[in-house]
Amino acid sequence: MKYGKIVRGLLDRRVNRFIAEVIISGVTEQVHIKNTGRLQELLIPGTEVLLELGGHPGRKTRFSLIAAAKDGRWVNVDSQAPNKVAFEAVKAGKLVELGSVEAVKREVTFGASRFDLYFEKGNERGFIEVKGATLEKEGVALFPDAPTARGAKHVMEMAQAVSQGYTGIILFIVQMKGCRAFAPNRIMDAAFADALALASRQGVRILAYDSIVTENELLLGEPLPLLLGEA
């Protein structure tokens, strides 16, 4: 996926979950943060950030913060981006484990659930739930960065879909390069880690990919090894 006009800035401070103050060309300006997660290891005062110029005249802020620099690389923090990247990748047949599909749709309802993607491939019908990961420790990408009862619920709903004959995939898109593996963040949310391990045993496919992050683009990268029981 591609962004529009991008500018660089230096983070001054995070005001709240939604707003940060960023120095742009010497002027401090409030910007929208496209992620309500903690991002404590990324949104540090003095960090270089990437901002997208908003396209809606009625907005309270001109820019949205979409990426932060860490260890010489960009980490995309746009929480809406992984779904778009996954949709483009599945549609183009770039998800290695899935290959070419005949149809893919976004935001499809299954029972009382709504999954991010639905696909058809021959006689196969399946759902994909996409999770974006921005937290990295010692080379391992982790999800979540805050407790998420909703995330565990999605995982078990996917297991229910599998029990009814659908293919079920939980796809973690790590919004950076440079990680050697992916693991559920058991220290932060043991219930989510347990749900993921249980769903895997029940036939849900757990996949993780890193991303190619440039100043104005985010693309699906390469598959990452899974450490489902080790973090």
C-alpha positions, 0 to 999 in steps of 0.5 A, a space after each residue: 500500500 502507498 501513502 500520499 504526501 510524506 514529511 519527516 519530523 522529530 517527536 516532541 511528546 505524545 500528548 495522549 493515545 490519539 495526539 502527539 506533538 511533532 517538530 516539523 521544519 522547526 515548528 511544533 505541531 499537533 498530529 494524529 497518531 494512527 495507532 492507539 497502542 502503547 508504542 512506548 519503545 517507539 514514541 520516544 521524544 527526539 525520535 524521527 517520525 514519518 507523517 502523512 498529510 491528511 486529505 480531509 479539510 475538516 480535520 483538526 490535525 494536518 498530519 498523521 503519524 505513520 512510522 517511527 525510526 528505531 535502530 536505523 530502520 522505519 517501523 510502521 505504526 499505522 494500525 489500519 495498514 496491515 489489513 490493506 497490505 494483507 488484502 493486496 498480498 492475498 489478491 496478488 497471490 503473494 501469501 506463500 502458504 495460500 498461493 493464488 486465490 479466485 476471490 478475496 473480500 474484506 470485512 466478511 461476517 461469519 455468525 456473530 463474528 466479522 473477519 478481516 478477509 474471506 477467500 475462495 480457492 477451488 473448493 476451499 473457503 476460508 477466513 483470515 484475521 489480520 493482526 499488526 505487530 509493532 513491538 520487537 524485543 531482542 529480534 523477536 516480534 511480539 503481539 500484543 503490546 497491551 492486553 487484548 480480550 478482543 484479540 483472544 475472542 477473534 482467535 477462538 472465533 476462527 477456531 469455530 469457523 475451522 470446526 465448520 469446514 472453513 480454512 482459518 488463518 491468523 496472519 500477523 504482519 510485523 510492521 518492520 524488517 529485521 526480526 528473526 521470529 514472531 511470538 505471542 507476548 505471553 508476559 503481556 497477555 497470557 490468555 491471548 497466547 493460550 488462545 493462539 496455541 489452542 487454536 493452532 492445535 484445533 487446525 487454525 493456521 498461524 502465520 507471520 510475515 515481516 514488512 518492507 517499510 519505506 517512507 511512502 509504502 508498506 508491502 508484505 515481506 517474508 515469512 517469519 518462524 513462529 515461537 508459539 510456546 516460547 515467549 
